[in-house]
Amino acid sequence: MLVAAIMALALTSCGQGSTPPVTIYGPPITVATNLPTPIPNSPDLADVIEVSVSGTPGTYLVSVTLASPDTGCDSYADWWEVISQGGELLYRRVLLHSHVDEQPFTRSGGPIDIQPSDTVIVRAHMSTTGYGGTALQGTAADGFSPADVSAEFAASLENQAPLPHDCDF
């Protein structure tokens, strides 16, 4: 055991102690984009900072990480949504409470009926200020990157169900 520890230390100090890459055979089931936490567009908007997709075409599960300036039920990120490039609501994950002490935070939703090459936009909504924070755009096959989406894009979705009813805390 001591010899193994000395060998590991020697390999590490020589730069050869890193773990070799692992090859996994079969179709990929998860694509994630790890982006640095962006500087918010405004101190009162919610930003999507990461999106990961898993599952199978037509029934994907999407996990979304948000950074938002939640202060409690008076102002919080109340949903994130997946929309088509044409502005059609494909899925909305309603958030039932604020995340004052959990920033950034991740919530999942689905199933979402999209195909691997369907380009979608993932954006968040603040209860008080609406849309306008950082959104990500991409595909399940290729991942997601920041999108240039105005707060006015598909703004009518703000009134489309499902909508939050109350804030729990």
Number of C-alpha atoms within 10 A of each C-alpha: 6 7 8 9 10 11 13 15 14 13 13 12 10 9 9 12 13 9 6 7 6 6 6 7 6 6 7 12 14 16 17 18 17 14 13 8 13 12 11 17 12 12 10 19 25 31 31 27 27 25 27 21 25 19 16 19 18 12 14 22 18 25 17 24 20 27 25 28 22 23 13 16 19 11 19 27 32 27 23 27 21 23 20 17 14 10 15 12 17 15 19 21 20 19 19 18 18 22 22 18 10 11 13 17 15 15 15 15 18 17 16 19 14 18 15 16 12 14 18 23 24 27 27 28 25 22 19 14 15 19 25 23 27 26 27 24 21 20 19 27 19 13 20 26 18 18 14 11 18 13 16 10 13 17 14 9 15 12 8 10 10 13 16 14 9 11 16 10 12
